[in-house]
Amino acid sequence: MSDPLIALNNVVAGYVPGVDILNGVNLEAQDGELIGIIGPNGAGKSTMIKAMFGLVNVRSGTVMFDGDEITNMKAHALVERGVGYVPQNNNVFPSLTIQENLEMGNFLSPATNTERLERIFSLFPRLKERATQRAGSLSGGERQMLAMGRALMMEPSVLLLDEPSAGLSPVLQDEVFIRTKQINATGVTVIMVEQNASRCLQICDRGYVLDQGTNAYTDSGRALLEDPKVIELYLGTLAKAH
């Protein structure tokens, strides 16, 4: 197997001195893979993805991207290198229109706005229909689509999604998962943190189960969905229904 596109190696990280949220976690994503990160509340899932994007201090271990170490690199530098990130909350500029939000995502190469807008609008037709509408008037699901679209404007190699379906209705959750799969099908490597563990494992190539800041299980999404221990400890009756 070739070297991973992005990898965490024995990463220890936290928000305040002396308190580690991640305690030696590992993760690898090959070019073109869709990776899911699941686990109970407080397991360190969002911290893990923020550590990849330079938003949480990595105290030891390394984050590698495309053969280079990017540990604790600033977010804007990571965007230039091809890493996109969609936070769970406050992920759009509410006073700007949909089109202005998307153009903000392409601030490093505005000359390509027209071409890249068309690509995003083809992926999210609803955004095209409402291009002049202010983002603050959008529903939660529409905001999530806009946030994903804005991150894609820089044509990243890898897209980091922090709980993209959180707070959405079941129908809108389904749309987020469908769109995520479509984004991945275009060749973008996707790493997503998700509370909806069963649905996440259904679409991902491989999954990582975190517990108390460490790796508990790692396998293909399908294998984790069918693993009795993972079902009992992390998925519950929801998984048995699928």
Order of alpha helices (4+ residues) and beta strands (2+ residues): beta-beta-beta-alpha-beta-beta-alpha-beta-alpha-alpha-alpha-alpha-beta-alpha-beta-alpha-beta-beta-alpha-alpha
